[in-house]
Amino acid sequence: MTVDTLPGLPSAVTICEVGPRDGLQNESAVVPAAVKAEFVERLADAGHTVIETTSMVHPKWVPQLADAEEVLRLVERRPGVRYPVLVPNARGLARALDLGATDIAVFAAATESFAKANLNRTVSESLEMFAPVVARAREAGLGVRGYLSMCWGDPWAGTVPLPQVTAVATRLFALGCTELSLGDTIGVATPGRVVALLDALVAAGIPLARIAVHFHDTYGQGLANTLAALHHGVTTVDASAGGLGGCPYAKSATGNLATEDLLWQLNGLGIHTGVDLAKLAETSVWLAGHLGRPSPSRALRALSGAG
């Protein structure tokens, strides 16, 4: 690949690989725990240093991840690799701690409609629920990633006003989160709106170094939005191997930004990630075989000759 850099971009980017949790939770078929564990280990082999591994959400709500404890026991955790686990409440945190988790994530919403659909609570009630969870996790020395969904659009409420997102984001961050991941859950953001929100959050006191972006590719804007965020100083990007995922509570949400598509762009810009694109592509093709369908990642299809 020919490398041509652009001014104003970071020299290195951390990819938070969300395929094992955010990706697989939206699959209709339940993937065996042994396959999930191998998926995580293959991602580590490819060079990923942050791999969101599973979720402690009740199996009634996300049956695809009902085997979370088994998966965590099967995964051979490596030095230098972080394996965040999504926890919904204090009970989920206790389970994660018992299994040796060193990083967790909590999942909040910027809109009342999605907080109700996803958490069956108001935004304020959900933040009150997360407060002791984050505090306990930080006391135990865990990293805490705070997801904020519906940052740019909501399937029920439409466009989400920037002041509303900023207000919820600052409250979530103030709980003690070590990182805040901004989610474009239904994929409606465009680069200008991405930059506007980043400016608003920085003005509200949230450092860019603590902000990650999580784009969906519903309208084909994932890479454009990522590039805008990188130009603005963001250095952590969420992506999903093979473009797996969506959102079980927002039916208009299609897959996450594919890690292969992201890597093709970052490699071409000379931005270091530590992830081997060829090894990752092999992993995504392998997983697609277990899922019984091809990956939606365009870069992966080109690399594998699948079309």
PEMO-V72097 format. One record per backbone hydrogen bond with DSSP energy under -1.0 kcal/mol. NH is the residue of the N-H (numbers start at 1). CO is the residue of the C=O. If there is no record, write none. Layout:
BEGIN
NH/CO ; NH/CO
END
This chain:
BEGIN
4/268 ; 13/272 ; 14/235 ; 16/237 ; 17/50 ; 18/239 ; 22/18 ; 23/18 ; 24/19 ; 25/21 ; 26/23 ; 27/24 ; 36/32 ; 37/33 ; 38/34 ; 39/35 ; 40/36 ; 41/37 ; 42/38 ; 43/39 ; 44/40 ; 45/41 ; 46/42 ; 47/44 ; 48/43 ; 51/82 ; 52/17 ; 53/84 ; 56/86 ; 61/58 ; 62/58 ; 65/62 ; 66/63 ; 68/65 ; 71/67 ; 72/68 ; 73/69 ; 74/70 ; 75/71 ; 77/75 ; 81/78 ; 82/49 ; 85/103 ; 86/54 ; 87/105 ; 93/89 ; 94/90 ; 95/91 ; 96/92 ; 97/93 ; 98/94 ; 99/95 ; 100/97 ; 101/96 ; 104/143 ; 105/85 ; 106/145 ; 108/147 ; 110/149 ; 115/111 ; 116/112 ; 117/113 ; 118/114 ; 119/115 ; 120/116 ; 121/115 ; 126/122 ; 127/123 ; 128/124 ; 129/125 ; 130/126 ; 131/127 ; 134/130 ; 135/131 ; 136/132 ; 137/133 ; 138/134 ; 139/135 ; 140/136 ; 141/138 ; 142/137 ; 143/102 ; 145/104 ; 146/179 ; 147/106 ; 148/181 ; 149/108 ; 151/183 ; 154/158 ; 158/154 ; 160/152 ; 165/161 ; 166/162 ; 167/163 ; 168/164 ; 169/165 ; 170/166 ; 171/167 ; 172/168 ; 173/169 ; 174/170 ; 176/173 ; 178/144 ; 179/144 ; 180/210 ; 181/146 ; 182/212 ; 183/148 ; 184/214 ; 185/183 ; 187/184 ; 194/190 ; 195/191 ; 196/192 ; 197/193 ; 198/194 ; 199/195 ; 200/196 ; 201/197 ; 202/198 ; 203/199 ; 204/200 ; 205/202 ; 206/201 ; 210/207 ; 211/208 ; 212/180 ; 213/236 ; 214/182 ; 217/255 ; 220/217 ; 225/221 ; 226/222 ; 227/223 ; 228/224 ; 229/225 ; 230/226 ; 231/227 ; 232/228 ; 233/230 ; 234/229 ; 237/14 ; 238/213 ; 239/16 ; 240/257 ; 243/240 ; 244/241 ; 250/247 ; 253/250 ; 257/215 ; 259/240 ; 262/258 ; 263/259 ; 264/260 ; 265/261 ; 266/262 ; 267/263 ; 268/264 ; 269/265 ; 270/267 ; 271/266 ; 272/11 ; 276/46 ; 280/276 ; 281/277 ; 282/278 ; 283/279 ; 284/280 ; 285/281 ; 286/282 ; 287/283 ; 288/284 ; 289/285 ; 290/286 ; 291/287 ; 292/288 ; 293/288 ; 301/297 ; 302/298 ; 303/299 ; 304/300 ; 306/301
END
